Amino acid sequence: MSRRNWINIFSRGQGFDLSNDLERGYESALLIQNFELEFYGDRLVRPDVDLAVPKSVQASILRRFRAALLICRTTLESVERNRGQLDTQELRQLQLIEAVVSRYGYQLPSGGSPAISRSPEALPRSLLGFFDTVRRQLDPASEETVVAGFRRRRNSTLISLRILLLLILVPLLIQQIAGAYVISPAVDRLSPELPFLSYPKPKLEEQAVEKLRVYKQELEFDAFLNSDQPMEEDQLRQKLVEKAIELKDEADGLSVQAVKNVFSDLSALIAFTVVCFVSRDDLRVMRGFFDEAVYGLSDSAKAFAIILFTDIFVGFHSPEGWTVLLNGIAKHLGLPSQENFVMLFIATFPVILATIFKYWIFRYLNRVSPSSVATLKGMNGSG
């Protein structure tokens, strides 16, 4: 089946449009929550409140808030009819959209500013929701809705697995094929004419000198073990010259191979970028698939995954891992492994990564899954 037919089946159906609308509404709801937390002290966004920011910034915040609120309301209208097709994670997203819309009422005043309060309801929303759930279950079309939801989730799973395989296999195949059949012959043919493709790397020269010194000591050691007379100076010099030529050819080969690795990695990066650009819609579906998989875990499993991730990359034992990784990358690219650079990287990057991760827990996970944050604090031994 061609790619066009595949996209026609999975990417242009009603289920895909539903996921796309829900994702836009969910991101808009999160944006409104960020405005409330960052500028209004976790209270409602009010146009009549003067913020401690320039007037132009406050006007921009209000414009973005109104646009996000309009997207939330539009999403709620389009998705509410297909609530039965939503999975657990998508229901959480819809509930967040409903919560945001309900806080600001459902109608905009004539002045364009959001309503601060809404009229009280005759019955609690939870009781109304219960009656609405019973009504949907007794609806004769509920079975078709459930089947449509299952098909949509199955299609989303197929799309997610397909794009995941493409993101992994396409760059690897492009790297191997381009490196073996395009880059390698081209570099071998052009390296004698272009000096920058085969110039000796300082690190490789140092390694060659060290190997030559060890080789000289081995010759002297073998002569002592065999009780032979020490080599004459001319004979020793001839052997060292032959070994030096061999080591120089080896260093040149490693230098050219490093250049090939650079171009092969660039081709893989370009292939990865092209796949991401062409499959942007599929990536949004995969994001929802992984969100459902991650947030479907229990609180203990989430806390375990977070602790495992942080301990590997920003924990007490992570410097050794970063050192091995950086040295391996430097060797792959034919670059000298600078100890000062490695130490500076280890002293800054894991700290920045840990800060970003803690900020994500505070701003996002703490609002989406507060029980997971509480479990994480308990497993870490903090209050």
N, C-alpha and C positions, 0 to 999 in steps of 0.2 A: 504494500500500500504506500502510495506516495505521501510526501509530507503535506501536500495541499489537501488531499483527502482526509488525512489524519486531523488536520486543524479544522476542517469543515465539520468533522464529526464531534470533536471534543471542545474546540475553542470558541465556536460560534453558537453554541446552543444556549438554551435558556439557563441551564445550570451555571454555565460560565459567567453569564451576565449577572446572575444572582450573586455569585461569589465576588465579582468585581465591584458591584454596588455596595455589598456589605463591607468590603475592605475599605472603600472610600469613606463610607459613613463611620466606620470604626476609627480610622485615622483622624477624621474630623472631631470625633468625640474625645479622643485622647488630646488633641490640640486644645480643645476648650478646657479640659481638665488642667492642662499645663498652664493656661492663662490664669485660671482660678488660683492655682497653687503658687505661681511665681509672682503675680502682680496684685492679686486681691486677697491674699492671706487665706486661701482655701475657702473663699466665699464666692457668691455669685458675681458674675461680671456685670458691672453697673456703669452705664455711660455717664451718670452724674457724679461719679467719684473721680476726684483728681488724683492721678498717680504721680509718684516721684520720678517721672520721666518727662522728656520733652513732649510738647503738644503733638508734634508730628509723629512721634513714636506711639503715643496713646491713640491717635487717630488710626494709625496703621493696625494696632492691636484690635481696635473695635471693628475695622473693616474685615480683617481676617476672621474675627469671631462671628460676625454676621454671616459671612460666606460659609464658614464651617457649620454653623447652626442650620443654615438652609440646606446644606448637603445632608445633615443628619435627619432632618424632617423628610426630605425627598427619599432618602434611603429607607426610612421607617415606613413610608407609604408603599414603596415598591416591594419591600421584603416581607412585610407583615402578612401579605396574602399567601406566602409560601413558607410560613413558619414551620410547618410539618416536615419540610424537606431539609431542615438545618440539622447539623450534627451538634455535639455537645459544645465544642469550641465556638462554633458560629452562633449558638444560642447565647453564650456568654457575651460575645461581641454585640449581639442584638440587644441584650439586656442593658449593656452600658449605653448604647445609643438611646434606648428608651428612657434610661435614668437622666441622661443629659437633656433630652427633649422635654421630659416632664418637669424638670427644674425650671425651665424657662417658658413653660406654657406652650401651646401649639400654634398660637397666632402672633404675628408681629403687629405691633401698633402702627398707626398710620405714619408716625415719624420715623419708622425704620429701626427703632431701638427695641431690644428684646424685652419681653414682659418679665418683671421681677417676681411676680406671684401669679398663681393660677387659681381659678375658682375651686372651692372645695367639692369633693365628690360625695355622692350620696352614700356610697359603700366603700370600704377599704379596697385599695388596688389589688391586694393579694386575694381577696374574696372574688373580686371581678375576674381576676386571672383564672381562678379555679373554675368558675362558670364557663369562661371562654374555652378552657381546656376540655371540659365535658362536651361543650357544643362541637368542638372540632372532632372529638372522638366519635360522636354520634352522626357526624356528617356522612352521607352516603359516598362522597368523593374522597373520604379520608384514606381509603386503601390506595387509591391512585396517587394520592399525595405522598404516602409513605414509599410506594414503589419508585416514584419519580425522585424522591430524596435519596434512596439507595442507589439508583442509577447515577445520579449526579455525584455522589461520594465515590462510587466506583470509577467514574470517569476522571475525577480529580486525582485519585490514587494512581491511575494509569499515566496521566499527564505528569505527575510529580516524579514517578519512577523513570519515565522516559527522559525528562529534562535532566534528571540527576545523572543518568547514564551518559547523556550527551555531554554534560559538563565535565565528566571524568574521562570518557573515552576519546572524544574528539581532540582535545589538546594533546593527550598522550600519543594518539595515532599521528597527528600532524607533526609532533616533535620528532618521533622516530622516523617517519617516512621522509619528511623534509630534511632531517639531518643526514639520513643515509643516502638519499638519491639526489638531493639538490645542493644542500649546504656543503656537505663534505667534499664532493667533487669540485665544486666551485672554489672553495678555500684552498684545496690542494693545488689547483691550477693557477690561482692568482697569488698565492703566498710568495713564490719566488719573485714576482714582479712588484708586489706591494709589501714593503718592509713592515708596516704596522700590523700585518696579519701573523707574522712569525718572529717578532722581536723577542729576545730572551727576557723572561720575567726575572726580576731580582731573586725571588724566592727559589725559583728553579735553578738559578745559577749557584746559589748557596748550597742547595741540596747536591748539585753535581760536584762541587768542590769537596763537600764532606764525604761523598762516596769515593772520590779519588783519593783522599787521605786515608780512608779505611782500606782501600784496595792496596795502597803502598804498604801499610802495616801488615796486611795479610800476607803479602809476598815475603816480607822479612820474617814473619812468624813461621811460615811454611819452610823457609830456608833453615831456620834454627831447629825445627822439629825433625827434619830429614837429615840433619847434621851435614848439610851441604855448605859449600863455601858461599859467602855472601855474593850476590850478583855484582857484576861489574857495573860501573856507573853508566856506561853506554847501553848495556842490556836493560838495566832498570829504567833508564830514560825512555828507551824504545817501547817497553811495555806500558809505561805511564802515558806516553803519547797516544798509543793505540786505545787505551782505556779512556783517555780524555776525549778523543774523537767519538768514541761510542757513547759516552755520557752527554756530549754536546748534541749528538743526533737525537738521543732520548729526550733531552730537555726541549729541543726544538719541536719534537713530536708532541710533547705534552703542552707546549705553548700553543701550537696550532689546534690541538684538541680542545683547549680552553676556549679559543675563539669560536670553534664549531659549537661548543656548548652554549655560548652566549647567543649566537644566532638561532640555535634550535629552541632555546628557552623563549626568545622573543617571538618566534613563530607560534609556539604553544600559547603564549600570552595573547597574541593577536587572535588566534582561533578561539580562545576562551571568551575574549571580548565580543567577537562576532556572534558567538552562540548566545551570549547574554543579551545582546542588542536585538537579535532576530526573535528570540523567545522571551521577550519581556512579559507578555501576558502569561505564559507558562510559568515563569518564575514567581509571579504573584500567586498562582495556584499552588505551587510547591511551598511557598511561604505559609499559606494557610494549612497545608497538609502537615508541615512540621510543627506549626503552632498547636494543632490539634493533638499531635503525638506527644509534644512536650507537656502541654497543660492537661493532658489526659492522665499523666502520671500522678501517683499519690504524693502527698506533701513530703513524706520521707524520701521518696525517690527523687523528687526535685531537689531537696536539700542535699542529698548524697551526690547528685550530678554536679551541683554548684560547688560543693566542697572539693570534689575530685578535680574539676576544671581549674579552680583557683590554686589548689595545691600544686598542680603540675606546672602551671605557667607563671604564677606569682608567689609560690610558696617558698619555704626555707631551702628546699632542694632544687629549685628551678635554675639557679645560676649554672650548675654543672650541665644541665640540659641545653641551656642557651649557648654555653661555650662550645659544646659539641656541634650544635646546629650551625653556628656562625663559622666555625672552622671548616665544617663540611662544605658550606656554601662557598667559602673563599677558595678551597681546593678545587671545587667544581668549576669555578670561573677563572682559575689560574691567578688569583690575587694573593698577595702576602697577608698572612694572618697577623694583624696588628693587635698586640695585647692591650694597648691603651684603648683602642676603639672597642674591643670586646668588653673591657671593664666598664667603660663609659656607657655602652649600650645596656649592660646588665644593671647598672646603677640607675638608669632612667626609664627605659621602656617598660619593664615589669611594674614599676611604680605607677606610671601613667596608665597602664592596662588595669591595674588594681583599682585606681581611682575611678576610671570609666565604669568598671564593673560595679563598684559600690554605688555610684551615682545611678546606674540602671536599676539596681535593687531598690534604691530609695524612691526614685521617681516613677518607675513602671511596675516592677514586681510587687511593691508594697501596696499598690492600688488594685492590681489585677488579682493577686493571690496573696493576701496578707497572712493566711495560715501557713503558707510555705515559708515566708520570712520568719514567722515565729518558730517554726520547726528548725529552720537554719540556725537561728540564734541559740536554740536549745542544744543542737548537735555540736555547735562551736564552743559551748560552755559559757556563753555570755548570757547575762541576765535574763 
